[in-house]
Amino acid sequence: MTIEEHAFKIKTGNFHVLQLHIYTDDLDEIKSQLALRLSQTPDFFTNTPMVLDFSAIAENNAEIDLAELTSFMQEHGMRAAGFVGGSAALRAAGEQTGLVQFSDGVTKGASRRATDQPFSVTGRHETMLQEQLPGMAEINPAETADHAAELLQSAPQVKTVARPTRVIDKPVRTGQRIYAEGGNLVVLAVVNAGAELIADGDIHVYAPMRGRAIAGAQGNEAARIFVQGMEAELLSIAGCFKVFEDGVPENVRGKPAQVHLEGSRLFIEPLHF
């Protein structure tokens, strides 16, 4: 290697990281509900980095055995990458555990949804707990309408960059993940079980769809999923998702179908040509 050749570079990056919002210091309750949540979608969070958000329990001087929590998460495939918020004791415990302390600005989504559940994975979900896909923001119902209007007026205006449709003409293998950032995704070949399609816009699969399809990943509730042969493991639009452990409904199984969102419910309907 010559002196002109670089062995490495340090650059800024833009990564989407899921946040695990903690609402209780009862570790047994957290582990119990987390195990239940993960059993509903096996392998969905495998090797997924998570930022633990302790903002909701920051004021009650809560203490949690973070070594035990992060070990439990790792046993179930999740990896704690860092933390945000929390009491002084929790922040100290996080540093001792080797977790990185993030700021609210870095993790994005510091506002929290009011909930009676002890903890959640950020976002919307049809079951007890919830998962956030990249870019989804939450609304704090405790904020007044006037305050919300002030926040909107003071927020920087971000121009969304539209990108061309991404077209995939080869089979999507098990374990493969394809993301169409800022646009639609069109797949012209089979999507095998264990594969994952993600798009900020719509997803079209003109072949059997046996994996996971996640449309409207940045929160676009108008996004849709169109499939020629519906055999999916999981379908999601703007963070609201359904898991099919026992197969998709009979009326659309193996048939052309479309998926759209109405409120907080996903609808899967046959496509008639």
Order of alpha helices (4+ residues) and beta strands (2+ residues): beta-alpha-beta-alpha-beta-alpha-beta-alpha-beta-alpha-beta-beta-beta-beta-beta-beta-beta-beta-beta-beta-beta
